[in-house]
Amino acid sequence: MAYTAIETMRRRNRERFGTDVGPMQPPLYINRRGRNDLKSAALRFLHSRCEELRFDLAREAEENETGVYQGMSLKSGQIPYNMQMDLDRLCLEKALESFIDSGVAEDAYAVYYCFLELFIGRYGKSSKMVELLSEYESNGSSLLMKHRDHYSHSVYVFALGLAIYETNETYRNRFRSFYHMEDRRENESANLFLEYWGLTSLFHDIGYPFELPFEQVLSYFEVERKERGKGSLYLAYHDVEALTALDEVSKVHFEIMFGRHFETTSELLAWDIAAKLGAAYGFSEEYMLDVLNRKPTEPNRFGYFMDHAFFSASRLYQELAEELGAENLTAMHVDVLSAIMLHNSLYKFSIAFYKDKEKRKAPLKAELHPLAWLLMLCDELQCWDRTAYGRNSRTELHPMAADFDFSGCALSAVYYYDQTEQKKVDDFKRRYRAWEEGGEVGKPPRLKAYSDMAEKEQRFTADIEKIVDTSFLPLTIRPSLRKVDRRSKRTYLSGSNFLHFYDFAVTLHARSMPGDPSREEMEAKFHASSLEYQLSTLGRTRHFAAYLNAIGCFYTDRPVDFEPVTHFSAKDAAIFAPMEHERWVREHQAMGWRYGTAYETLPLDVSPEEETAARAALREQLRCHKLCMDRHLTHDEIRAHYQRLPHRYQSKDWKPFNRLLELLKKFDGLRIYRL
């Protein structure tokens, strides 16, 4: 049973009321064409393999003894604690499902939000760590010659890793063996993998804000120059101890854990990397520390490239030590950091030398460092559906989509390119045939990623196989063309590079608080409900651009010559309120809610004074609601349902948005304009 605490509550309700009133098991997404595509495999891992994620048996025993629930739903104490943990996992599952369907940054945001809430702490405390990457890329990357998205990219990498773990028994066994979990239940190792793979994949690129300024300077001079090298003007970082220095608690903690004294994260990770890979690749801890120390300070020694992985690992350590407490960090957290440190250029050019025929070492085996192996593989595979920011990147041919099949402990992928680029592809094929017929003299013609997949050398696959051992996961890669379908992107005219959904949602949620509440008071109110309800408020915020688009409006933080909007009229509300109702209905369906009024009618043994709160709690325990709808519904069916609702329910779908006008101005200086 996938969600065991939900099933336990269903059984209790059946015993309590003498009938099966719920809650029901949330359905698992199933692809009718097969069970091992990316979406099916990743979601199946979360749904079926991660049972009892973050369960607390001591709390469960206390609840059984006292009869008082400790879990949070709309309010605290309404449901069992472990049922809340099941619903939190379901939130992550549904957030990832939405992201895989759309690929947009707003849905990637929801995945980050869920993961941070589950495994690190409140999103607000760690928000800058991930928001900074998104803002830097959207604002500064257009100044670069080559740059593509890393924010949504990281969530795709996360999903790929889940799918590989789910479908490849050999990798699962090597992960379990490496962490000595052979005798533990399967769900325990899956839950461990989810936490530490999530940290590895979702945060492996958060150091890009350190690399972008470096690349911007080089790009300024590369307008005329084609190659960087001696004579290039470049940036270098100094006093990096401000980022890498360990505090006293960390020093003591790691000395107890590893029997070694470390002053910096560079020393810690040089030791960890040498311990794992040194013998196999013939390098010492001293060599590795020297490389790490020179990474940020002497980029000229590394081909005039700055390695964002160095900064990602160092920055993530700071966040983990602050939010979790340095004394609570485990050896697996160190493995996360060393995997991130290795993933970009360190392993490829300072350990394996994979492009040097004379110095090249064997590809990395999963049993040496399972997290690093998986990160390097998935990072290479994830080259589709990435927003191009750089000046050259925007004009190059990149895959827009991909289909994966993980059946048979293998990986087969088709990368799709824009069909309108057929002329470029035909021209490449013509030039490539001419190169072959001419005796293959000189370098073969190139068409960026397409040629790497289409030419007989299979450069894309060959490079991956030089980096990681794929003997137990054979790769079959081919390119194809198809028509672009951007409907899932939900792209609208509204835009603000600085719009933080979290701040937005916190204040929207606090709209009924009297006076002028502080940020701390608003956050406390927001977090007084469960992750599910927080995501619902965030969903309302994320869809605001679509609602504005429907009434011929948009928001921006730039001065534009359009009519400003100061309030929404009844005519406006009649258009976007049904849209908000549809969002609410579909969101509740996805989270396993169903139509029902049993929470209003079932007999309760409580006093009249307690009945209102008890029935509100029963609604959360049954997970049915009188405004919900069952079965697959069309847009028109949900709109008709909205029109039948009493006015007091309809107003819930539009009244908050007039308050939203004030909030936009308060947070971002945004204005709403009518076209």
Residue, then its C-alpha position, 0 to 999 in steps of 0.5 A: m500500500a503506497y500511502t500507509a498512514i492514509e490507509t490507516m485513517r481509512r480503516r479507522n473511519r470505517e470502524r468508527f462510522g461503519t462504512d467506507v467513507g475515506p480517505m481514499q488512496p491517491p491514484l498513481y500516474i500510469n502511462r498507457r504506452g508503458r511503465n518505464d518512461l521518465k514520468s512514470a518511473a520517477l512518479r512510481f518511485l515517489h508513490s510506491r517505493c518511498e513508503e513511510l517517508r519521515f514517519d515518527l513511530a513515537r508520535e504515532a504511539e503517543e497519539n494512539e495512547t492519548g487520542v490526540y492527533q499531532g499532525m497538521s492539515l488546514k490547522s494543527g491537530q486535525i490529522p495524525y502526524n504520519m498522515q501529514m507525512d504521507l500528504d507531504r510526500l504526495c505534494l512532492e509527487k504531484a509537484l514533480e508530475s506538474f513540472i515534468d508535464s510543463g518544464v516551466a520554472e514556476d513548476a520547478y519552484a514548487v518542487y524546490y519548495c516541497f523538497l526544502e520543506l521536507f528535508i531542510g526546513r522552512y522554504g523562507k529560510s533557504s529561499k535565497m539559495v535557489e532564487l539567486l540562481s534563477e534571478y542571475e540567469s534570467n537577468g545576467s546570462s543574456l550578456l554571455m556568449k553561451h549559457r542555458d538554464h540551470y534552474s529547471h535543468s536541476v529538477y529534470v536531473f532530479a527526476l532522471g535520477l529517481a527514474i534510474y533508481e526505480t528501474n535499474e536494480t543494479y544501481r539500487n544494489r550498488f547504492r544499498s551496498f555502498y551505504h551498508m543497507e543490504d539488510r534494511r527494508e527497501n523503503e528505508s534505502a529508497n527514502l535515504f536515496l530520495e533525501y540525499w539524491g535530492l540534495t545532490s541534484l537540486f543544488h548541484d548548480i547553485g554556485y553559478p552566480f559565481e561563474l556568471p560574472f567570470e563568463q560575462v567579462l570573458s564574453y565582452f572580449e570574445v565578441e572579436r576573439k574566438e578562443r579564450g586563453k593567454g591574453s584573455l582578461y579574466l576574474a579570479y576570487h580571493d579570500v575564499e575562506a570566507l566561503t569555505a572556512l569551517d566553524e568550531v562546531s563543524k571542526v569538532h564534529f568532523e574530527i569526531m566523525f572522521g578522526r581528522h582535523f579540517e579547517t575548510t570545506s576544501e580540505l574536507l572534500a579533498w580528503d573525501i574525494a581522495a578516499k573514494l577515488g584516489a586509489a583507483y585513479g592514482f592521485s593523493e589527497e595533497y594533489m586534490l587539495d592543491v587543485l581545489n585551492r587553485k580552482p577559484t584563484e587561478p582559473n587560467r590554470f584550468g583553461y580559463f574556466m571558473d568551476h561553479a561546482f566548487f562554489s555550489a558545494s561550498r555554498l550548500y555546506q553553509e546552508l546545511a550547517e546553518e539550517l540542520g546544524a553542523e553537529n547533525l550533518t552525516a557522512m552522506h552529507v559530505d558525499v553529497l558535497s563531494a559529488i557536486m564538487l566532482h560533477n562539472s570539470l574536476y573529475k573530467f579534467s583533473i582526475a579522469f582526463y577523459k578528452d586526453k587519449e594518452k592520459r585518459k583513465a577509466p570511466l567512473k564506476a557507480e560503486l566508487h561514489p554512487l551519488a557522483w556517478l548518477l549526477m554526472l550521468c543525469d547532468e549529461l543526459q539533461c540537455w533538452d528543454r533548457t531556456a537559452y540565454g547566451r547570445n550564441s546559445r539562442t541561435e543554436l539547435h538544441p533538443m526541445a523535448a525527449d522521450f526516455d525508455f528505462s526498460g530492461c535495465a537499459l536507457s533508450a532516449v529520443y531527443y526531439y529538435d524543432q521541425t522548423e529547423q529541418k533546413k539546418v538539419d538537411d544542410f548538416k547531413r549534406r555536408y556530413r555526407a560530403w565529408e565522408e565521401g571526401g575521405e573524412v579529411g579534417k574535422p567533421p561538420r557540426l550542428k551543435a547537439y544534433s550532430d553529436m547524436a546523429e553522426k556515426e561517431q555518436r559523440f554525445t553517447a561516447d562522451i558520456e561513456k568516457i565519463v561514467d561506466t554504463s556497462f549495467l545501463p547501456l545507452t541508445i541515443r538518437p535524434s528526431l524532429r517534430k513540431v514544437d508544442r509550447r502550450s504546456k509552457r503557459t507563457y504570458l506577457s506578465g513578467s518580473n524577474f524579481l517576483h518571489f512567489y513565497d513573499f507573495a503567497v505569505t502576504l496573500h495568505a495574511r490578507s485578513m490579519p488586522g492592522d499591519p502585521s510584521r513579516e514574522e507574524m505573516e510567516a507564522k500564519f502561513h506555516a500554521s497550515s500544512l504543506e498542502y495548503q501552502l502549495s495551494t496558496l502558491g498555486r493561486t499566486r503562480h496562476f495570476a499571470a494567466y488570469l490577467n491574460a484572460i482579461g487583457c491585462f499584464y503586470t510588469d515592473r517596467p514603466v510602460d505606456f498602458e492604462p494602469v489597473t487599480h481594481f478589478s471590476a465585476k466583469d473582470a471577476a466573472i472571467f477569472a473567478p471561474m478559472e481560479h475555481e477550476r485551478w482549485v478543483r483540479e488541484h484537489q483532485a490531484m491531491g486525492w480529494r473527492y466530493g462528499t458531505a459526510y463530514e457535515t452529517l456523520p454523528l459525532d460524540v462532541s459537545p455543541e461548542e466543539e462541533t464546528a472544529a470537530r467537523a472541520a477536522l473530520r473533513e480533513q480526515l475524510r478528505c472529501h469536500k462539498l465543493c469538490m468534483d469527481r471523475h475527469l472533468t472538462h473545462d465547461e463542466i467545471r465552469a458550469h459547477y462554478q455558476r451554480l455555487p452560492h455567491r458566498y462561495q464564488s466570492k472566494d475565487w475573486k475577492p483575494f485578487n483585489r488585495l493582490l493589487e496592493l501586495l504587488k506594489k508592496f513587494d516589487g513595485l509592480r503595476i498592472y496594466r490593461l492592453 
